[in-house]
Every structure is written in structure tokens, then in C-alpha cells.
Amino acid sequence: MARVWPLGAGVRTRSALAAAVVMTICLAIAGGVLLLVLYRSLESTAETAAGLRADRIAAALASDDLDDLDSTLLATDGQIGVVQVVGATGVIRAASNGAPRSPLAVVHLDDGQARYVGRVESSTDDEYWVSARGAVTDGEPVTILVAVDREPVESIVAKVGALLGVGAPFLIGLVAVGTFRLVGAALRPVEAIRTRVASISSADLTERVPVPRTRDEIAELATTMNAMLSRLEHGRAAQLRLVSDVSHELRSPLATITTALELAAGRPELIDRDLIDESLLPESRRMNRLLEDLLLLARSDEGALGLRREDVDIDDLLAAEANRLDGTPKINAVTDIRACRVVGDRAALTRVIRNLVDNAARYARSTVTLTCRPEPGHVVVTVADDGPGIPVGDRGRIFERFVRLDAARTRASGGTGLGLSIVDEVVRSHHGTVTVGEAAAGGAVFTISLPQQDRPDQSSVSERSR
């Protein structure tokens, strides 16, 4: 583009130059067409006038002798330049005043026959448009030549061309200046947007760019930019909240481990097996789980979960979790499990089922219900409990990171607030969905829908109940 536009030329300058170039081309084409049409129109008018004069002369010769021909028919005017009546031998028998002494054209026509000869140059170097018509006078055939002078026509065309040449630069300049100003007015909202964006810093993302009332592409750009700023604001808020939550989660186990190590440094005899098993190991495992969860979510945000694709029997995963719940006191596992198979990452899907079951067992009063069933194109898995449930207004928040709803679901119950976030990320990475609702027993029910790659053999469907 540097070869076409001046270096550093702005949008206004380029638009004005483009408009000037387009206007120049249009005026050149329109002017050429106009001059051509004007020239052809004047030529056609001259041809018609010459033909009419020749017809009048022929009509007069048909009724009168050549000597009695009305002199006005041989007269010239601003349009007719030359009139000649040429005999069969080429002798001029009558002519207008000042006509050339030789015939303008050698044409032999029968009586009543007419022809447009076209452009002819006389012996005096004058140029004419000539029309010819055959006639008979005094018993001898003659040819009537009527010529129209080309000079007035060419003079008119030249004057019109000169006017176009003088007026075209003015029109081109007017278009260029008008385009420059109009584009400047159109880009004024863009400059306002640029100025506002330049003043927005990462420390304050609450500002928004002005949206013009034009409802055009610039308004759409401003609306899109405000939406982007809103996403950045929410992302920064989430990032700050994540840092705060992680710091809070790590503070307690770090404080416990640090206190124990300081105690061991001063009085080693106080470090016994109970302290290690009841405080140090649980807190270190809690920190390890938190870090693993954060790493998994970070890989998910970067789209680098690295999921494997293999056949996974969802019914086997649920059955294993049901068996694990059997060893949990005061929790009764009720299952309705049918053969269901999907293609996905076994370890990731196992973690999804484990997180949901642990969440249900943590808040259940007495019963956790596990079901899975195949549906056309999908496998549906549900995990329900008979606990306090989740309010409708909070069901969209529970999949956010480090979200705890109330005192019934607090940090004291053992969760980090990342389990359901991991469930949501893994399920979405398998092109499925997870939702939460109210269970029949009044608690919460989580429903997972996963695309079914391989339909299970219906003959192998089995139901187990506890």
C-alpha cells in the first residue's frame, strides 16, 4: 500500500484521495460519453436538415425548371453551408453563393433516391457533412448536394469540453474536501473511544467507552469493546478473588504445620504419632489436594487438560462409588445403575463421580442416590442426597471456584470449594453438561449428560439396588 498511498496518510486523507480518484475517473468517462453523444446528436441534426433541404429542392425541380428554382432554396444559413445541383456529366448547374466550383462529391443517384455521404473535405479545405438526392430537371437527371458546415458543431463540442475541463477540477476538489470532512466527522466517535481506552488502566476497569447514538458499525464497535472491558473486569475480580481464596485456604494448614515444626524445634519430645497422624499429615494432604485441584483448573483454563479417549463404563464407576459408600457410617447408598458407556478420560470421569458423591455424602442426612441410564445419543448420570439442598438463586454459583453458600456448606466440612468447579470443567471438556436441581427427598440432585459414543448392549442392562 505504500506505493499507492503517501506514507503516514491517515484514514481521512486516504478516503479523500480515493474519492478524488474515483470522481476523476467518473468525470472522465461521463465527459467523454457526453461529448460523444453531443457530437453524434449535432451530426444527426445536421444530416436531417441537409436531407430536408435536398427534398425541398427535389420537389421544386419536379414542378419547375431549374431556371425558375426559388433562390431561397439555394441560400445558406447558420447550418446549411453549401448547396449544389450537379448534372449527369459532373457540371454544376446551380449552386449557393460562395460554393466550391467543383462538386463536393461524385454521386450518381436515380430520381427519388437519397444518400447520406458523410464527411467531405472541399477543394477549399473546408469540411462538411453532405447529403445527396437524385432528381430530374429539364428532362436531365441531376444530383442535389446539400452540405452542413462542421465547424459550428465542432466549436460547440469544444466549448462544452472546455467547460467540463474547467469545472471538473472544482468538482473533484469539492468532493475531496467534503469526503475529508465527512470522514473526520464519522471518525470523531472513534477518537473519543481511543481517548477513553487510553485512559483506562488495569487498576480500574470499571470505566466504559462512550457509545454513539448512530446505531452503526462504530456503535457496535463501542458496544463490543464495553463487553470486552466487562469481561476483563470480571476476570480481574475473579483473579483477585482466587488469590485471596487460595491464600486463605493455605494459611490454615501452613499455620498448623509451622506451629508443629516450631514446637518440634524447641521440644522434640512433644512430636508424637498422634500429632503426626491427626494434624501434620491431614493438613499436608489437604494442601496437596488443593494444589492438585488448582493445577487441574489452570490446565483447563489453558485448554491443556490432556484428556485421553478410551471406552469408559460409567456404570462401573458408579458401582465402585456405591461400594465405597457402604463403608461410610450413617449413609445408605441407593442405586439404579444401568449399563452405560462413553468415550472419554477414565481418570477425569472417575474424579467427577468421586467429587459429586463426596459432596452428596458430606451433606446427606442418611441417603445418597446414584443412577445412570442410557438415552438416545446421551448417558444421564444423577447423584442425589437428602440434605438441606441448594437454594434456586444459588444454583448457578456453586460451580464457581471457592464458592460456599452458607453455614451448612462451610470450610469446616472439609471441602475446598473447588470440587464442583472441577466437575463442571471436566464435563464440559467431554462436551457434556452438568446441572443441579432439587431431589425428590428434598436435597440436591446433580445431573450429568454425556454424549454416548457407543450404544450399550441392551441385553447386558442390569439393575442393582441397595
Backbone torsions as a table, in degrees:
resi	resn	phi	psi	omega
1	MET	NA	-18.7	179.8
2	ALA	-65.3	-24.7	178.3
3	ARG	-75.5	-22.2	-176.5
4	VAL	-97.5	-46.8	-175.6
5	TRP	-106.9	150.7	175.4
6	PRO	-61.5	146.6	179.7
7	LEU	-63.7	134.1	178.4
8	GLY	79.9	4.9	-179.9
9	ALA	-68.5	134.8	180.0
10	GLY	-84.0	-178.7	-179.0
11	VAL	-63.4	-40.6	-179.4
12	ARG	-62.6	-46.0	-179.5
13	THR	-64.5	-44.7	-179.6
14	ARG	-64.0	-39.5	179.3
15	SER	-65.6	-41.7	178.9
16	ALA	-64.2	-43.0	178.3
17	LEU	-64.5	-41.6	178.9
18	ALA	-62.7	-42.7	178.5
19	ALA	-63.6	-39.4	178.2
20	ALA	-64.3	-42.5	179.1
21	VAL	-63.7	-46.3	179.9
22	VAL	-62.7	-42.1	179.6
23	MET	-64.5	-39.2	177.9
24	THR	-61.4	-46.2	-179.9
25	ILE	-63.8	-43.3	-179.3
26	CYS	-64.2	-43.2	179.3
27	LEU	-65.7	-38.5	178.8
28	ALA	-62.6	-45.3	-179.9
29	ILE	-67.6	-46.0	-179.0
30	ALA	-64.8	-40.4	178.3
31	GLY	-64.3	-42.7	177.8
32	GLY	-62.0	-43.3	178.6
33	VAL	-64.8	-40.8	-179.8
34	LEU	-62.4	-46.6	-179.7
35	LEU	-64.2	-39.6	179.0
36	LEU	-64.7	-45.4	179.4
37	VAL	-63.8	-41.0	179.2
38	LEU	-63.5	-44.0	-179.6
39	TYR	-62.7	-45.8	180.0
40	ARG	-66.4	-34.9	179.6
41	SER	-67.2	-43.8	178.3
42	LEU	-66.6	-38.1	177.6
43	GLU	-63.6	-41.6	178.6
44	SER	-64.6	-38.6	177.4
45	THR	-64.0	-41.7	178.0
46	ALA	-64.5	-41.4	178.1
47	GLU	-61.6	-41.7	178.9
48	THR	-63.9	-44.3	179.6
49	ALA	-62.9	-42.7	179.3
50	ALA	-65.6	-39.3	178.8
51	GLY	-64.6	-40.5	178.9
52	LEU	-65.1	-40.9	178.3
53	ARG	-63.9	-41.1	179.7
54	ALA	-64.6	-38.7	178.0
55	ASP	-64.6	-40.6	179.8
56	ARG	-65.0	-41.3	178.7
57	ILE	-65.0	-42.4	179.4
58	ALA	-62.8	-39.6	178.2
59	ALA	-65.3	-39.7	178.5
60	ALA	-66.4	-39.6	179.9
61	LEU	-68.9	-26.6	179.4
62	ALA	-69.2	-23.3	-177.8
63	SER	-110.0	-20.8	-177.9
64	ASP	-129.1	164.2	174.7
65	ASP	-76.1	165.3	-179.8
66	LEU	-63.7	-33.6	-179.4
67	ASP	-69.6	-25.3	-179.7
68	ASP	-92.7	8.9	-177.4
69	LEU	-64.8	133.6	179.6
70	ASP	-60.8	128.8	-176.2
71	SER	-65.6	-24.3	179.5
72	THR	-66.7	-24.5	178.4
73	LEU	-71.9	-21.5	177.6
74	LEU	-97.6	-0.4	-177.9
75	ALA	-77.6	152.4	177.3
76	THR	-104.4	161.9	177.9
77	ASP	-145.0	-160.9	-178.8
78	GLY	-66.7	-12.7	-178.3
79	GLN	-115.0	-51.0	179.2
80	ILE	-78.7	124.5	-177.0
81	GLY	-102.9	-35.6	-176.2
82	VAL	-146.0	139.5	173.2
83	VAL	-130.4	127.5	178.9
84	GLN	-134.2	140.6	170.7
85	VAL	-115.0	111.2	-172.1
86	VAL	-107.0	131.3	178.8
87	GLY	-76.8	177.3	-176.8
88	ALA	-66.1	-26.2	-179.6
89	THR	-89.3	1.3	-180.0
90	GLY	91.2	9.1	178.7
91	VAL	-88.7	134.2	178.9
92	ILE	-77.9	115.0	-177.6
93	ARG	-92.9	-22.1	175.6
94	ALA	-157.7	148.8	-178.2
95	ALA	-158.9	160.4	175.9
96	SER	-76.0	163.4	178.9
97	ASN	-63.8	135.3	178.7
98	GLY	78.9	6.2	-179.5
99	ALA	-70.8	151.2	176.6
100	PRO	-59.4	152.6	-177.3
101	ARG	-79.5	-14.9	177.4
102	SER	-109.0	151.1	179.6
103	PRO	-58.2	141.8	177.9
104	LEU	-64.9	-31.0	-178.9
105	ALA	-153.1	149.2	176.9
106	VAL	-95.4	99.6	-176.3
107	VAL	-134.6	131.6	176.4
108	HIS	-116.5	114.6	-177.6
109	LEU	-125.1	146.8	174.4
110	ASP	-75.5	165.4	-179.4
111	ASP	-60.4	129.2	-179.1
112	GLY	86.3	-9.8	-179.9
113	GLN	-86.1	137.7	-178.4
114	ALA	-126.6	152.4	-179.9
115	ARG	-153.9	141.1	173.4
116	TYR	-94.7	112.8	-176.0
117	VAL	-76.2	-35.1	179.7
118	GLY	96.4	-149.7	-174.1
119	ARG	-76.0	130.5	-178.3
120	VAL	-137.9	138.9	175.4
121	GLU	-105.9	125.2	-176.6
122	SER	-81.5	176.2	179.4
123	SER	-68.3	-17.4	178.4
124	THR	-94.5	13.9	178.8
125	ASP	68.5	14.0	173.2
126	ASP	-86.4	149.3	-179.3
127	GLU	-111.6	137.8	-176.3
128	TYR	-136.7	161.8	164.6
129	TRP	-103.9	124.9	-169.2
130	VAL	-116.7	133.6	170.9
131	SER	-115.8	140.1	-177.8
132	ALA	-123.2	149.8	178.3
133	ARG	-148.4	135.7	178.6
134	GLY	-83.3	145.1	178.6
135	ALA	-154.0	174.9	178.4
136	VAL	-130.7	131.0	176.5
137	THR	-142.5	136.5	-177.4
138	ASP	55.8	31.8	178.6
139	GLY	75.3	10.2	-178.0
140	GLU	-122.1	134.5	176.7
141	PRO	-69.3	139.8	177.6
142	VAL	-134.5	163.7	176.3
143	THR	-120.1	125.1	179.4
144	ILE	-94.6	122.1	178.6
145	LEU	-112.7	121.0	176.9
146	VAL	-119.7	122.6	-176.1
147	ALA	-115.4	139.2	176.3
148	VAL	-108.1	130.4	-178.7
149	ASP	-67.9	131.2	179.8
150	ARG	-81.5	-20.5	-173.3
151	GLU	-61.0	-44.8	177.9
152	PRO	-61.2	-38.6	178.6
153	VAL	-63.6	-47.7	-179.8
154	GLU	-65.0	-32.5	177.4
155	SER	-65.6	-42.2	178.6
156	ILE	-63.5	-45.6	-179.8
157	VAL	-62.5	-39.9	179.8
158	ALA	-64.9	-41.0	179.5
159	LYS	-65.0	-43.3	178.0
160	VAL	-62.2	-41.9	177.9
161	GLY	-62.3	-39.0	178.4
162	ALA	-65.2	-41.9	177.8
163	LEU	-61.7	-41.2	177.3
164	LEU	-63.8	-40.9	179.7
165	GLY	-64.9	-34.6	178.6
166	VAL	-76.8	-39.4	-176.1
167	GLY	-80.5	-25.0	-176.5
168	ALA	-60.6	-48.6	179.1
169	PRO	-58.8	-37.0	178.0
170	PHE	-63.2	-45.2	179.0
171	LEU	-63.9	-41.3	-179.7
172	ILE	-63.5	-44.1	177.7
173	GLY	-63.3	-39.8	178.6
174	LEU	-62.7	-43.4	178.4
175	VAL	-64.1	-42.0	-179.6
176	ALA	-63.2	-46.0	-179.7
177	VAL	-65.6	-43.4	178.9
178	GLY	-61.7	-42.4	178.2
179	THR	-63.4	-41.6	179.9
180	PHE	-59.5	-44.4	-178.6
181	ARG	-72.0	-41.1	-179.5
182	LEU	-64.7	-43.2	178.6
183	VAL	-64.6	-37.7	176.7
184	GLY	-61.5	-42.5	177.9
185	ALA	-65.6	-38.1	179.4
186	ALA	-68.1	-32.0	-177.6
187	LEU	-88.5	-3.4	179.7
188	ARG	-60.1	-41.7	174.9
189	PRO	-62.8	-32.2	178.0
190	VAL	-65.2	-40.4	177.6
191	GLU	-64.5	-38.7	176.7
192	ALA	-63.6	-39.8	177.6
193	ILE	-64.3	-44.7	-179.4
194	ARG	-61.2	-42.6	-179.9
195	THR	-63.5	-42.2	-179.7
196	ARG	-67.2	-42.1	179.1
197	VAL	-62.5	-38.6	179.8
198	ALA	-64.3	-27.0	-178.8
199	SER	-87.2	-10.9	-179.1
200	ILE	-82.6	128.9	178.8
201	SER	-112.1	165.5	179.9
202	SER	-68.2	-17.8	-179.9
203	ALA	-78.6	-21.9	-179.3
204	ASP	-139.0	100.0	-179.0
205	LEU	-103.7	19.2	-179.3
206	THR	-84.2	-16.7	-178.9
207	GLU	-73.1	155.2	178.8
208	ARG	-132.7	153.9	179.7
209	VAL	-80.5	150.5	179.9
210	PRO	-70.0	138.4	178.8
211	VAL	-103.7	115.7	179.1
212	PRO	-66.8	158.9	-178.1
213	ARG	-88.4	11.0	-174.9
214	THR	-75.8	-18.9	-179.0
215	ARG	56.6	38.0	178.6
216	ASP	-114.5	-162.9	-176.6
217	GLU	-63.6	-33.1	179.6
218	ILE	-68.1	-39.2	175.8
219	ALA	-63.0	-40.2	177.2
220	GLU	-64.7	-38.3	176.5
221	LEU	-61.3	-45.3	179.4
222	ALA	-63.4	-41.5	178.6
223	THR	-63.1	-43.3	178.2
224	THR	-63.1	-40.0	179.8
225	MET	-66.9	-38.2	176.5
226	ASN	-64.2	-38.6	176.5
227	ALA	-63.0	-40.3	177.5
228	MET	-63.6	-43.4	178.0
229	LEU	-62.3	-36.8	177.3
230	SER	-64.3	-42.9	177.5
231	ARG	-63.3	-40.9	178.5
232	LEU	-63.5	-39.8	178.7
233	GLU	-63.1	-45.8	179.2
234	HIS	-66.0	-37.6	179.0
235	GLY	-65.2	-41.5	178.5
236	ARG	-66.3	-41.2	177.9
237	ALA	-61.9	-41.0	178.2
238	ALA	-65.3	-37.9	179.0
239	GLN	-65.0	-44.7	178.8
240	LEU	-64.5	-39.9	178.6
241	ARG	-65.4	-37.5	178.9
242	LEU	-63.9	-44.8	179.1
243	VAL	-61.7	-42.8	179.6
244	SER	-64.1	-44.1	-178.1
245	ASP	-66.7	-41.3	179.2
246	VAL	-63.4	-43.1	178.7
247	SER	-60.2	-41.6	-179.8
248	HIS	-66.9	-39.8	-179.0
249	GLU	-67.6	-36.6	-177.0
250	LEU	-82.2	-19.3	-175.0
251	ARG	-63.8	-43.7	-175.4
252	SER	-65.9	-52.1	179.0
253	PRO	-65.5	-34.4	178.1
254	LEU	-65.4	-40.4	178.8
255	ALA	-63.5	-40.4	180.0
256	THR	-64.4	-46.5	-178.3
257	ILE	-67.2	-40.8	-179.9
258	THR	-63.4	-41.8	179.4
259	THR	-62.3	-42.1	179.9
260	ALA	-65.9	-39.4	179.6
261	LEU	-68.8	-39.4	176.6
262	GLU	-63.5	-38.4	176.9
263	LEU	-64.5	-41.2	179.9
264	ALA	-66.9	-32.8	179.8
265	ALA	-67.6	-34.1	-178.9
266	GLY	-89.3	-41.1	-177.6
267	ARG	-136.8	85.0	-177.4
268	PRO	-60.6	-25.3	-176.6
269	GLU	-68.9	-15.7	-179.6
270	LEU	-81.1	-14.5	178.0
271	ILE	-80.8	104.1	179.6
272	ASP	-117.2	-178.5	-177.7
273	ARG	-64.0	-38.0	-178.4
274	ASP	-63.8	-42.0	179.6
275	LEU	-63.5	-39.7	179.9
276	ILE	-67.7	-45.9	-175.4
277	ASP	-73.5	-34.3	-173.7
278	GLU	-93.7	-20.7	-175.8
279	SER	-123.8	-59.2	-171.2
280	LEU	-66.9	-51.4	-178.2
281	LEU	-64.5	-46.3	177.7
282	PRO	-59.5	-40.8	-178.8
283	GLU	-68.9	-39.8	178.3
284	SER	-66.5	-38.4	176.4
285	ARG	-65.0	-37.3	178.8
286	ARG	-63.2	-43.2	176.9
287	MET	-63.0	-40.5	-179.5
288	ASN	-64.2	-42.7	178.2
289	ARG	-63.5	-41.6	179.8
290	LEU	-62.1	-44.1	180.0
291	LEU	-66.0	-39.7	177.7
292	GLU	-63.6	-40.9	178.4
293	ASP	-64.4	-41.8	179.9
294	LEU	-65.2	-39.8	177.9
295	LEU	-64.4	-39.8	178.9
296	LEU	-64.6	-43.2	179.1
297	LEU	-66.9	-35.5	177.7
298	ALA	-65.1	-42.4	176.9
299	ARG	-64.5	-35.4	178.0
300	SER	-65.6	-41.4	178.1
301	ASP	-62.4	-32.3	179.7
302	GLU	-88.5	1.3	-178.5
303	GLY	67.6	30.5	-176.2
304	ALA	-126.5	44.5	178.0
305	LEU	-67.4	-26.2	179.5
306	GLY	63.7	44.3	-177.9
307	LEU	-71.5	140.4	174.8
308	ARG	-87.0	160.2	177.7
309	ARG	-121.2	110.7	179.3
310	GLU	-150.8	164.4	177.7
311	ASP	-70.6	127.4	-179.2
312	VAL	-125.7	123.3	176.2
313	ASP	-87.6	103.3	-178.3
314	ILE	-62.7	-33.9	-179.7
315	ASP	-62.9	-34.6	177.8
316	ASP	-66.8	-38.7	179.1
317	LEU	-64.5	-42.5	178.8
318	LEU	-66.8	-38.6	179.2
319	ALA	-63.9	-38.7	178.7
320	ALA	-64.9	-38.8	178.4
321	GLU	-69.0	-36.2	177.4
322	ALA	-63.9	-41.2	177.3
323	ASN	-63.5	-37.8	179.2
324	ARG	-66.4	-36.3	179.0
325	LEU	-68.9	-23.1	179.6
326	ASP	-60.0	-27.2	179.8
327	GLY	-87.3	0.8	-179.5
328	THR	-91.0	123.2	-179.5
329	PRO	-68.0	145.3	175.5
330	LYS	68.5	8.7	178.2
331	ILE	-118.8	123.1	178.4
332	ASN	-105.8	123.2	-179.5
333	ALA	-93.2	122.3	176.5
334	VAL	-112.9	127.0	-175.0
335	THR	-127.1	148.6	170.1
336	ASP	-138.4	85.4	-169.2
337	ILE	-110.4	126.5	175.3
338	ARG	-116.6	159.6	-177.3
339	ALA	-64.5	120.1	-179.1
340	CYS	-139.7	132.7	-178.8
341	ARG	-132.2	137.2	174.7
342	VAL	-132.5	169.8	174.3
343	VAL	-107.4	120.9	-178.5
344	GLY	-175.8	-163.0	-179.6
345	ASP	-93.7	116.8	-175.7
346	ARG	-62.0	-44.9	-177.1
347	ALA	-64.7	-41.2	-178.8
348	ALA	-67.8	-42.8	179.4
349	LEU	-68.3	-33.8	174.9
350	THR	-61.9	-39.5	179.0
351	ARG	-67.4	-35.9	177.6
352	VAL	-61.7	-50.2	-179.5
353	ILE	-63.5	-41.5	-179.7
354	ARG	-62.3	-44.6	-179.5
355	ASN	-62.5	-43.2	-179.8
356	LEU	-67.0	-41.6	179.8
357	VAL	-66.5	-43.2	177.8
358	ASP	-61.9	-40.8	178.5
359	ASN	-62.5	-43.2	179.5
360	ALA	-66.3	-43.4	-179.5
361	ALA	-65.5	-31.1	-177.6
362	ARG	-67.6	-32.7	-174.2
363	TYR	-113.0	-2.2	180.0
364	ALA	-73.1	146.1	174.7
365	ARG	-79.3	-44.5	-178.0
366	SER	-151.0	-21.0	-170.0
367	THR	-134.0	137.7	170.6
368	VAL	-122.7	127.8	-176.9
369	THR	-110.7	126.8	179.7
370	LEU	-117.6	127.8	177.5
371	THR	-139.4	153.7	169.1
372	CYS	-151.6	143.4	-178.4
373	ARG	-151.8	146.5	176.1
374	PRO	-84.3	141.6	172.7
375	GLU	-129.8	164.2	-178.3
376	PRO	-54.4	109.1	177.1
377	GLY	83.0	-5.0	-176.0
378	HIS	-142.1	160.5	170.3
379	VAL	-118.6	128.1	-176.9
380	VAL	-110.6	126.0	179.9
381	VAL	-120.6	134.3	177.3
382	THR	-128.7	141.8	174.5
383	VAL	-129.8	116.6	-174.9
384	ALA	-125.4	153.3	175.0
385	ASP	-134.4	169.0	179.0
386	ASP	-109.3	33.1	-178.3
387	GLY	-84.7	-153.9	-175.2
388	PRO	-72.0	-15.0	-179.6
389	GLY	78.2	-178.8	-177.6
390	ILE	-125.5	125.9	178.8
391	PRO	-57.8	149.3	-177.2
392	VAL	-59.7	-40.2	-177.5
393	GLY	-68.8	-16.8	-177.8
394	ASP	-103.3	-1.2	-174.4
395	ARG	-70.2	-22.3	177.0
396	GLY	-83.8	-11.4	-176.5
397	ARG	-96.7	-18.6	-169.8
398	ILE	-68.5	-17.1	178.8
399	PHE	-89.7	1.1	174.0
400	GLU	-79.0	161.4	-174.7
401	ARG	-79.5	137.7	177.5
402	PHE	61.2	32.2	178.4
403	VAL	-95.4	125.7	171.6
404	ARG	-128.2	133.6	-167.5
405	LEU	-84.1	-48.0	-174.0
406	ASP	-154.5	-172.1	-177.3
407	ALA	-63.3	-26.3	179.9
408	ALA	-72.5	-19.3	-178.9
409	ARG	-128.7	72.5	-174.7
410	THR	-112.4	176.2	179.4
411	ARG	-64.0	-24.9	-178.7
412	ALA	-65.7	-21.9	-179.5
413	SER	-78.9	-4.1	173.2
414	GLY	107.6	-7.9	-178.4
415	GLY	-88.2	160.3	178.2
416	THR	-103.9	-6.7	-177.7
417	GLY	83.0	11.1	-179.7
418	LEU	-113.0	-12.2	-174.2
419	GLY	-60.0	-48.1	-178.4
420	LEU	-71.6	-29.2	174.2
421	SER	-63.3	-40.8	178.0
422	ILE	-65.7	-39.9	176.9
423	VAL	-58.1	-47.4	-177.8
424	ASP	-63.4	-44.5	-178.5
425	GLU	-63.9	-45.7	-177.2
426	VAL	-67.5	-42.6	-179.7
427	VAL	-63.6	-42.9	178.8
428	ARG	-66.0	-33.7	177.3
429	SER	-68.3	-19.2	174.4
430	HIS	-95.9	13.6	177.9
431	HIS	63.2	32.6	177.1
432	GLY	-114.4	-173.5	179.2
433	THR	-134.1	152.9	175.0
434	VAL	-134.4	132.2	-179.9
435	THR	-133.5	163.6	178.9
436	VAL	-128.8	141.7	179.2
437	GLY	-146.8	-161.8	-178.6
438	GLU	-103.0	129.0	-179.6
439	ALA	-77.3	163.3	179.2
440	ALA	-62.3	-31.5	-179.8
441	ALA	-83.7	2.5	177.5
442	GLY	98.4	-8.5	179.0
443	GLY	-88.7	-153.6	179.5
444	ALA	-100.5	145.6	174.7
445	VAL	-130.0	125.2	177.8
446	PHE	-101.5	129.2	-177.8
447	THR	-118.9	123.9	178.3
448	ILE	-111.4	133.3	175.3
449	SER	-120.6	119.4	-179.1
450	LEU	-118.9	141.3	177.3
451	PRO	-63.8	135.7	-176.9
452	GLN	-95.4	108.2	-179.1
453	GLN	-78.0	-43.2	-179.5
454	ASP	-119.3	124.4	178.0
455	ARG	-71.7	132.2	179.1
456	PRO	-71.5	154.9	177.0
457	ASP	-72.5	114.4	-175.8
458	GLN	-62.0	-23.2	179.2
459	SER	-70.0	-19.3	-178.5
460	SER	-95.4	6.3	-178.8
461	VAL	-65.4	132.5	179.5
462	SER	-135.8	153.7	178.6
463	GLU	-124.5	134.4	177.7
464	ARG	-125.1	143.7	-179.5
465	SER	-138.6	137.5	174.9
466	ARG	-125.7	NA	NA
